[in-house]
C-alpha cells in the first residue's frame, strides 16, 4: 500500500478542479490526488453531449473566481466549457494529479489511524489507497442511472427512445418528427437545437415551467473588458451578476405575483401569437423551481416560426407512431426524447463507513454547507440551486483549505463537526423550499439541515459569504484531535 495522500479529491469536474487549485495555492505542502471515473475531465460537461447543451448560468459566475472566462458568449456551449476546463488543467499543472478511469467504490474511516481507506477500481482491478482527508466533488446526481419516468406504453413505440443523459452520437433526426417529453432546462435547450434539422419538434410537458430570455453575450462584461484589465473586469462582472441574480431571486420570493406578471409580459412580447397561457403559465410561483433560461430567445423563435410547438397535458399512452394524451390528442413522432430529469446521488454513490459502520446520510447534519455531523476529515460539494454551481465550489474549496491549514497549525490529525443532540424535530424541509421533482424524490436520502447556520446547507450565497468571513474555522463546533481519540460517530467530544 502506497503512502497516504493528504487529500483525495473525487471527481475532476468543476468542483474537483476548484479544490485542486485552491489546495496548490493555500496548502502547497499537501499532497493530493484526483480520482476521476471518466476517461477525461469535465464531469457534467463531459457526460452531457445532447444537441445544444450549454450553461444555464452565465460564465462569469459559472467560471472559476481564479480563472477569467474569456469567451465571447456568457451563455456558453458545452464544448466551450470543456475547453475552458482543459485550459485550467493545463495552466495550473493539474494533469499529473488526475487518475482517469478510476472509480471510488468505498471509503472506510479508521479512527486508530485517522485515515480513510479508499477502495478504487480501474482497468487493472481494485486496490485500496489511504487518504488523510476525503473531498467528494462528484456532483449531486447519478451519472449511471438517470430518472426514468413511468410513461405508459413506452415499450410500444416503434422508433428510437433517447434519454439526453446518454445521447447516441450517431442519431440522425434530420427531417423527422421529434417529441421531447419534459419541461425543464434540458428540454428547453434541446427543442430549438433539434428544430434546426427536424421536420418538427414538439415539447410535451405535464406542467409549464417559467421561462426567461437572456442575451448569450454579456454586453456589460464586453464593455468592461475594453476599459479595464482582464482580471479586474472579470471580478467586477462576477460581482455585479451575482448580486443581480440574488436581487431577482429575493424579489421572486417576496413578490411572486409581481415577478410572475413581469415574466408573463416578457413572454407575450417574445412569443407574440404563439403565446398561450396553457403552455407558459406554471401553477407555481417563479423560483419555486429554477427558472429556465432561453438564450437569445432561441426557443421562442422556433415556436414563432412553426418549427416547434408546445403541448401540455398528461400522457394516456405511447403508441407505435406517437403519443396520445388523456384528452385524446395524438402527437405524431418518429423519435421520442425523455428529458424527464435527474436522480440525485449523495456523495457520488460511494459506500462510506466509519470503522466499518455504514454512514446513513439521512441521519447526519450538514455543517457549514460542506461537512457532516460526526464525520471526520470529509467534505462534499453540493452547489446552489438558485445560483451558479461554481460559487459554492469555490467557496467550499476555500473553506476546506482553511480547515486543513488550521489542522496543520495545531498538529491535528482529525477535524470533525461534533453534534451530540440528534433532535430530528429541528430539521427543516430538505428540498429547501423548491418543488422540483428530483428534489422531492431525493428528500428521504438527504442529510438534515436546521433553519440557521452552521448546521445547514444554505441557499443564500451572500449570507454564506458573510458567514465564512465572520465565523472562524475554530468555532467551537469543529473539533480537532489526534488519531485514536474518541468515537466521533456517536457524537462524543474530542479531548
C-alpha positions as CSV (number, residue, x, y, z in Angstrom):
1,X,0.0,0.0,0.0
2,X,1.4,3.4,-1.0
3,X,2.0,6.4,1.3
4,X,-1.3,8.2,2.2
5,X,-2.1,11.3,0.3
6,X,-3.1,14.3,2.3
7,X,-6.3,15.0,0.3
8,X,-8.0,12.6,-2.1
9,X,-10.4,14.5,-4.4
10,X,-13.2,12.5,-6.0
11,X,-14.1,14.0,-9.4
12,X,-12.3,16.2,-12.0
13,X,-15.2,18.4,-12.8
14,X,-15.7,22.0,-11.8
15,X,-15.8,21.2,-8.0
16,X,-12.7,18.9,-8.1
17,X,-10.6,21.3,-10.2
18,X,-11.5,24.2,-8.0
19,X,-10.4,22.3,-4.9
20,X,-7.1,21.3,-6.6
21,X,-6.2,24.8,-7.5
22,X,-7.2,26.2,-4.0
23,X,-5.0,23.4,-2.4
24,X,-2.0,24.2,-4.6
25,X,-2.3,27.9,-3.6
26,X,-3.2,27.7,0.1
27,X,-1.6,24.4,1.1
28,X,1.4,23.9,-1.2
29,X,2.9,21.3,1.2
30,X,-0.2,19.0,1.0
31,X,0.0,16.0,-1.4
32,X,-3.2,15.5,-3.3
33,X,-4.7,13.2,-6.0
34,X,-7.8,13.4,-8.1
35,X,-9.7,10.2,-8.9
36,X,-11.9,10.6,-12.0
37,X,-14.2,7.8,-13.1
38,X,-14.5,9.0,-16.6
39,X,-11.8,9.0,-19.4
40,X,-11.4,12.8,-19.3
41,X,-12.0,15.8,-17.0
42,X,-15.2,17.9,-17.1
43,X,-17.8,16.0,-15.1
44,X,-21.2,17.2,-16.2
45,X,-19.8,18.8,-19.3
46,X,-18.2,15.6,-20.5
47,X,-21.3,13.5,-19.7
48,X,-23.9,15.6,-21.4
49,X,-23.4,15.6,-25.2
50,X,-27.0,16.2,-26.4
51,X,-27.6,18.8,-29.1
52,X,-27.4,22.4,-27.9
53,X,-26.0,21.5,-24.5
54,X,-24.9,24.8,-22.8
55,X,-24.6,26.5,-19.5
56,X,-27.7,27.7,-17.7
57,X,-25.7,30.2,-15.6
58,X,-23.6,33.0,-17.0
59,X,-19.9,32.0,-17.4
60,X,-18.8,34.9,-15.2
61,X,-20.2,33.1,-12.3
62,X,-20.0,29.5,-13.6
63,X,-16.4,30.2,-14.4
64,X,-13.8,30.0,-11.5
65,X,-13.0,33.0,-9.5
66,X,-9.3,32.4,-10.2
67,X,-9.6,31.9,-14.0
68,X,-11.3,34.6,-16.0
69,X,-13.8,33.4,-18.6
70,X,-12.5,34.8,-21.9
71,X,-15.2,33.6,-24.3
72,X,-17.4,35.9,-26.2
73,X,-20.6,34.3,-25.0
74,X,-21.6,34.4,-21.4
75,X,-24.1,31.5,-22.0
76,X,-21.6,29.0,-23.4
77,X,-21.8,25.8,-25.3
78,X,-20.8,22.6,-23.6
79,X,-17.8,22.2,-25.8
80,X,-16.5,25.6,-25.0
81,X,-16.9,24.9,-21.2
82,X,-14.9,21.7,-21.7
83,X,-12.2,23.7,-23.5
84,X,-12.1,26.2,-20.6
85,X,-11.7,23.4,-18.0
86,X,-8.9,21.9,-20.1
87,X,-7.2,25.2,-20.2
88,X,-7.4,25.5,-16.4
89,X,-5.9,22.0,-16.0
90,X,-3.0,23.0,-18.3
91,X,-2.4,26.4,-16.8
92,X,-2.5,25.1,-13.2
93,X,-0.4,22.0,-13.9
94,X,-3.1,19.6,-12.6
95,X,-2.7,16.8,-15.2
96,X,-0.1,14.8,-13.2
97,X,-2.5,14.7,-10.2
98,X,-5.5,13.2,-12.1
99,X,-6.1,9.4,-12.4
100,X,-8.7,8.9,-15.2
101,X,-10.8,5.8,-15.4
102,X,-10.5,5.4,-11.7
103,X,-13.8,5.0,-9.7
104,X,-14.0,5.3,-6.0
105,X,-16.2,2.4,-4.7
106,X,-16.0,2.7,-0.9
107,X,-14.2,4.6,1.8
108,X,-13.8,3.5,5.5
109,X,-12.5,5.8,8.2
110,X,-10.1,4.1,10.6
111,X,-10.1,6.2,13.8
112,X,-7.0,4.5,15.1
113,X,-5.0,5.7,12.1
114,X,-7.0,8.8,11.3
115,X,-7.0,7.7,7.7
116,X,-9.6,6.9,5.1
117,X,-9.1,3.5,3.5
118,X,-10.4,4.1,0.0
119,X,-11.3,1.3,-2.4
120,X,-10.7,2.3,-6.0
121,X,-11.2,0.4,-9.3
122,X,-9.6,0.9,-12.6
123,X,-8.6,-1.1,-15.6
124,X,-6.1,-3.1,-13.5
125,X,-8.7,-4.1,-10.9
126,X,-9.5,-3.0,-7.4
127,X,-7.0,-1.6,-4.9
128,X,-7.0,0.3,-1.6
129,X,-5.3,3.6,-1.0
130,X,-5.2,5.8,2.1
131,X,-6.0,9.5,2.5
132,X,-6.0,11.9,5.4
133,X,-8.9,13.9,4.1
134,X,-11.6,12.9,1.6
135,X,-13.1,15.6,-0.7
136,X,-16.2,14.5,-2.6
137,X,-16.6,16.6,-5.8
138,X,-18.6,14.1,-7.8
139,X,-21.7,16.3,-8.2
140,X,-25.1,15.7,-6.9
141,X,-26.8,13.4,-9.4
142,X,-26.4,9.8,-10.6
143,X,-24.3,9.6,-13.8
144,X,-25.2,5.9,-14.5
145,X,-28.9,5.9,-13.8
146,X,-31.0,9.0,-14.7
147,X,-34.6,9.3,-13.6
148,X,-36.9,7.2,-15.8
149,X,-40.4,8.5,-15.5
150,X,-43.2,6.0,-15.7
151,X,-44.5,6.6,-19.2
152,X,-47.3,4.2,-20.1
153,X,-46.8,2.2,-23.3
154,X,-43.3,3.5,-23.9
155,X,-42.2,0.0,-25.0
156,X,-44.8,0.1,-27.9
157,X,-43.0,3.0,-29.6
158,X,-41.6,1.9,-33.0
159,X,-38.8,4.5,-33.2
160,X,-35.8,5.4,-31.1
161,X,-36.3,6.4,-27.4
162,X,-33.5,8.6,-26.2
163,X,-32.6,9.9,-22.8
164,X,-30.5,13.1,-23.0
165,X,-28.0,11.8,-20.4
166,X,-26.9,9.1,-22.9
167,X,-27.4,10.8,-26.3
168,X,-26.3,8.5,-29.2
169,X,-23.7,10.2,-31.2
170,X,-25.0,8.6,-34.4
171,X,-28.6,9.6,-34.0
172,X,-29.9,11.4,-37.1
173,X,-33.1,13.4,-36.6
174,X,-33.0,15.3,-39.9
175,X,-36.4,15.5,-41.4
176,X,-38.0,13.5,-38.6
177,X,-40.7,14.3,-36.1
178,X,-39.4,14.5,-32.6
179,X,-41.3,14.7,-29.3
180,X,-39.3,15.9,-26.3
181,X,-41.0,14.9,-23.1
182,X,-40.2,17.3,-20.3
183,X,-40.3,20.9,-19.3
184,X,-37.0,21.7,-17.6
185,X,-33.7,23.2,-18.7
186,X,-32.7,20.2,-20.8
187,X,-35.9,20.2,-22.8
188,X,-35.8,24.0,-23.3
189,X,-32.2,23.5,-24.6
190,X,-33.0,20.5,-26.8
191,X,-36.1,21.8,-28.7
192,X,-34.5,24.7,-30.6
193,X,-31.4,22.7,-31.3
194,X,-33.3,19.8,-32.7
195,X,-35.7,22.1,-34.6
196,X,-32.8,23.3,-36.8
197,X,-32.8,19.9,-38.7
198,X,-36.0,18.1,-37.7
199,X,-39.2,18.1,-39.7
200,X,-40.9,19.3,-36.5
201,X,-40.3,19.2,-32.7
202,X,-43.0,19.1,-30.0
203,X,-42.1,19.9,-26.4
204,X,-44.6,17.8,-24.4
205,X,-44.9,18.9,-20.8
206,X,-47.1,17.9,-17.9
207,X,-47.0,21.4,-16.5
208,X,-45.2,24.5,-17.8
209,X,-42.0,26.0,-16.4
210,X,-41.1,29.6,-16.0
211,X,-39.0,30.7,-19.0
212,X,-36.9,33.8,-19.3
213,X,-34.9,35.0,-22.3
214,X,-31.4,36.4,-21.9
215,X,-28.7,37.5,-24.4
216,X,-25.9,35.0,-24.7
217,X,-23.4,37.8,-24.9
218,X,-23.0,39.9,-21.8
219,X,-22.6,43.4,-23.2
220,X,-21.6,44.9,-19.8
221,X,-18.8,42.4,-19.5
222,X,-17.6,43.1,-23.0
223,X,-17.6,46.8,-22.3
224,X,-15.7,46.4,-19.0
225,X,-13.0,44.3,-20.8
226,X,-12.4,47.1,-23.2
227,X,-11.6,49.6,-20.4
228,X,-10.2,47.5,-17.5
229,X,-7.5,44.9,-17.1
230,X,-8.9,41.4,-17.7
231,X,-8.9,40.2,-14.2
232,X,-10.4,43.4,-12.8
233,X,-13.2,43.3,-15.5
234,X,-14.0,39.7,-14.7
235,X,-14.2,40.2,-11.0
236,X,-16.4,43.2,-11.4
237,X,-18.7,41.4,-13.8
238,X,-18.9,38.4,-11.4
239,X,-19.7,40.7,-8.5
240,X,-22.4,42.5,-10.5
241,X,-24.0,39.4,-12.0
242,X,-24.1,37.6,-8.6
243,X,-25.8,40.4,-6.9
244,X,-28.3,41.0,-9.7
245,X,-29.2,37.3,-9.6
246,X,-29.7,37.4,-5.8
247,X,-31.8,40.5,-6.2
248,X,-34.1,38.8,-8.8
249,X,-34.3,35.6,-6.7
250,X,-35.2,37.5,-3.5
251,X,-37.8,39.6,-5.3
252,X,-39.4,36.5,-6.7
253,X,-39.6,35.0,-3.2
254,X,-41.0,38.2,-1.6
255,X,-43.2,39.4,-4.5
256,X,-44.0,36.4,-6.6
257,X,-47.1,37.9,-8.2
258,X,-45.1,40.9,-9.3
259,X,-42.3,38.8,-10.8
260,X,-44.8,36.5,-12.4
261,X,-46.5,39.4,-14.1
262,X,-43.2,40.7,-15.4
263,X,-42.2,37.3,-16.8
264,X,-45.6,36.9,-18.4
265,X,-45.3,40.3,-20.1
266,X,-41.9,39.4,-21.4
267,X,-43.1,36.0,-22.7
268,X,-46.0,37.6,-24.5
269,X,-43.7,40.1,-26.2
270,X,-41.2,37.3,-27.2
271,X,-43.8,34.9,-28.5
272,X,-46.5,37.1,-30.0
273,X,-49.3,35.0,-31.4
274,X,-47.5,31.8,-30.2
275,X,-48.2,32.7,-26.6
276,X,-50.8,30.5,-24.9
277,X,-51.1,30.6,-21.1
278,X,-51.8,26.9,-21.0
279,X,-48.2,26.3,-22.1
280,X,-46.5,29.2,-20.4
281,X,-48.2,29.9,-17.1
282,X,-46.9,27.5,-14.4
283,X,-49.1,26.5,-11.4
284,X,-46.3,27.6,-9.0
285,X,-44.6,31.0,-8.5
286,X,-41.3,32.0,-10.1
287,X,-38.2,30.4,-8.5
288,X,-40.1,27.7,-6.7
289,X,-38.3,25.8,-9.3
290,X,-35.2,27.0,-11.2
291,X,-36.0,29.4,-14.0
292,X,-35.3,28.0,-17.4
293,X,-33.0,30.2,-19.4
294,X,-33.7,30.8,-23.1
295,X,-30.5,32.3,-24.6
296,X,-31.2,34.8,-27.4
297,X,-34.8,33.7,-27.4
298,X,-33.9,30.6,-29.5
299,X,-36.9,28.5,-28.3
300,X,-39.3,31.4,-28.8
301,X,-38.0,31.9,-32.3
302,X,-38.5,28.2,-33.2
303,X,-42.1,28.4,-31.8
304,X,-42.9,31.6,-33.7
305,X,-41.6,30.1,-36.9
306,X,-43.6,26.9,-36.5
307,X,-40.6,24.6,-36.4
308,X,-41.5,23.7,-32.9
309,X,-44.7,23.5,-30.8
310,X,-45.8,23.2,-27.2
311,X,-48.2,20.6,-25.9
312,X,-49.4,20.5,-22.3
313,X,-51.1,17.5,-20.7
314,X,-50.8,14.1,-19.2
315,X,-49.8,11.1,-21.3
316,X,-52.5,8.4,-21.7
317,X,-50.2,6.1,-23.5
318,X,-47.4,5.9,-26.0
319,X,-48.4,4.4,-29.3
320,X,-46.2,3.0,-32.1
321,X,-46.3,6.2,-34.1
322,X,-46.5,8.8,-31.3
323,X,-48.0,9.9,-28.0
324,X,-51.7,10.1,-27.1
325,X,-52.7,12.5,-24.3
326,X,-55.5,11.9,-21.8
327,X,-57.6,14.5,-23.7
328,X,-57.4,12.3,-26.8
329,X,-54.8,14.4,-28.7
330,X,-52.4,12.4,-30.7
331,X,-48.9,13.8,-31.3
332,X,-47.1,12.0,-34.1
333,X,-43.4,11.1,-33.6
334,X,-40.6,9.3,-35.2
335,X,-38.2,9.9,-32.2
336,X,-39.0,10.3,-28.5
337,X,-36.7,12.1,-26.1
338,X,-37.4,11.5,-22.5
339,X,-36.0,14.7,-20.8
340,X,-37.6,13.7,-17.6
341,X,-34.9,14.7,-15.1
342,X,-32.1,13.5,-12.9
343,X,-31.7,11.1,-10.0
344,X,-29.8,12.6,-7.0
345,X,-26.9,10.7,-5.6
346,X,-25.4,11.8,-2.3
347,X,-21.6,11.5,-2.1
348,X,-21.1,10.1,-5.5
349,X,-22.7,6.8,-4.5
350,X,-19.6,5.9,-2.5
351,X,-20.1,3.4,0.3
352,X,-18.9,5.4,3.2
353,X,-18.3,3.9,6.7
354,X,-16.7,4.8,10.0
355,X,-14.7,1.9,11.4
356,X,-16.9,-0.4,9.4
357,X,-20.3,1.2,10.4
358,X,-22.1,2.5,7.3
359,X,-22.8,6.2,7.1
360,X,-26.6,6.9,6.8
361,X,-26.7,10.4,5.2
362,X,-30.3,10.9,6.2
363,X,-29.2,10.8,9.9
364,X,-26.3,13.3,9.5
365,X,-26.5,17.1,9.6
366,X,-24.9,19.4,7.1
367,X,-22.2,21.6,8.7
368,X,-21.2,24.9,7.1
369,X,-22.5,23.8,3.7
370,X,-19.6,21.3,3.3
371,X,-19.1,18.8,6.2
372,X,-21.3,16.5,8.2
373,X,-22.1,15.9,11.9
374,X,-19.6,13.5,13.5
375,X,-18.0,12.5,10.2
376,X,-14.3,13.3,10.4
377,X,-12.0,14.7,7.6
378,X,-14.6,14.7,4.9
379,X,-16.3,17.4,2.8
380,X,-18.7,17.4,-0.1
381,X,-19.7,20.0,-2.7
382,X,-23.4,20.5,-3.1
383,X,-24.0,23.5,-5.3
384,X,-26.6,26.2,-5.1
385,X,-30.0,25.5,-6.6
386,X,-30.7,29.2,-7.1
387,X,-27.2,30.4,-8.3
388,X,-24.1,29.2,-10.1
389,X,-22.7,25.8,-9.0
390,X,-19.2,27.3,-9.1
391,X,-19.9,29.9,-6.5
392,X,-20.4,27.1,-3.9
393,X,-17.5,25.1,-5.3
394,X,-15.0,27.9,-4.9
395,X,-16.4,28.9,-1.5
396,X,-16.2,25.3,-0.2
397,X,-12.7,24.8,-1.5
398,X,-11.5,28.0,0.1
399,X,-13.1,26.9,3.5
400,X,-11.7,23.4,3.5
401,X,-8.2,24.7,2.7
402,X,-8.6,26.9,5.9
403,X,-9.6,23.8,7.8
404,X,-6.5,22.0,6.6
405,X,-4.3,25.0,7.5
406,X,-5.8,25.0,11.0
407,X,-5.2,21.3,11.3
408,X,-1.5,21.7,10.3
409,X,-1.1,24.6,12.7
410,X,-2.4,22.5,15.6
411,X,-0.6,19.3,14.5
412,X,-4.1,17.7,14.4
413,X,-4.9,14.5,12.5
414,X,-8.7,14.9,12.8
415,X,-11.2,17.7,12.2
416,X,-14.8,16.8,12.9
417,X,-18.0,18.8,13.5
418,X,-19.3,17.4,16.7
419,X,-23.0,17.2,17.4
420,X,-24.4,15.1,20.3
421,X,-28.0,16.4,20.0
422,X,-29.7,14.4,17.3
423,X,-33.0,16.4,17.6
424,X,-34.6,15.4,14.3
425,X,-37.5,17.7,15.0
426,X,-35.2,20.6,14.3
427,X,-34.7,19.6,10.7
428,X,-36.2,21.8,8.0
429,X,-37.6,21.0,4.6
430,X,-34.8,19.1,2.8
431,X,-35.9,20.4,-0.6
432,X,-35.0,24.0,0.5
433,X,-38.5,25.3,-0.4
434,X,-38.2,24.1,-4.1
435,X,-40.8,21.9,-5.7
436,X,-38.6,20.3,-8.3
437,X,-39.4,16.6,-8.8
438,X,-35.8,15.4,-8.4
439,X,-35.5,17.1,-5.0
440,X,-38.8,15.7,-3.8
441,X,-37.7,12.2,-4.9
442,X,-34.4,12.5,-3.1
443,X,-35.8,14.1,0.1
444,X,-35.7,10.8,2.2
445,X,-32.0,10.5,1.3
446,X,-30.9,14.0,2.1
447,X,-28.8,14.9,5.2
448,X,-30.6,17.1,7.6
449,X,-30.4,20.9,7.9
450,X,-31.5,23.3,10.6
451,X,-33.1,26.7,9.9
452,X,-29.8,28.5,10.7
453,X,-26.1,28.1,10.1
454,X,-23.8,26.4,10.9
455,X,-26.0,23.2,10.8
456,X,-27.4,23.9,7.4
457,X,-26.9,23.6,3.7
458,X,-27.8,27.1,2.8
459,X,-29.1,28.5,-0.4
460,X,-28.1,32.1,0.2
461,X,-24.7,32.9,-1.4
462,X,-24.3,36.4,0.1
463,X,-25.2,35.1,3.6
464,X,-22.8,32.3,3.2
465,X,-20.1,34.7,2.1
466,X,-20.6,36.8,5.2
467,X,-20.7,33.8,7.4
468,X,-17.4,32.4,6.1
469,X,-15.8,35.8,6.7
470,X,-17.0,36.3,10.2
471,X,-17.2,32.8,11.7
472,X,-13.7,31.4,12.5
473,X,-12.7,27.9,11.5
474,X,-12.2,27.1,15.2
475,X,-15.8,28.0,16.1
476,X,-16.2,25.6,19.0
477,X,-18.2,23.1,16.9
478,X,-15.4,21.9,14.6
479,X,-13.1,19.9,16.9
480,X,-9.5,19.0,16.3
481,X,-7.7,15.9,17.7
482,X,-5.2,13.1,17.2
483,X,-5.6,9.6,15.8
484,X,-7.2,7.1,18.1
485,X,-9.1,9.5,20.3
486,X,-12.9,9.4,20.9
487,X,-15.6,7.6,18.8
488,X,-16.9,10.6,16.9
489,X,-19.7,8.8,15.1
490,X,-21.6,8.8,18.4
491,X,-21.2,12.5,19.0
492,X,-18.5,12.2,21.6
493,X,-16.3,15.1,22.2
494,X,-12.6,15.0,21.2
495,X,-10.3,15.8,24.1
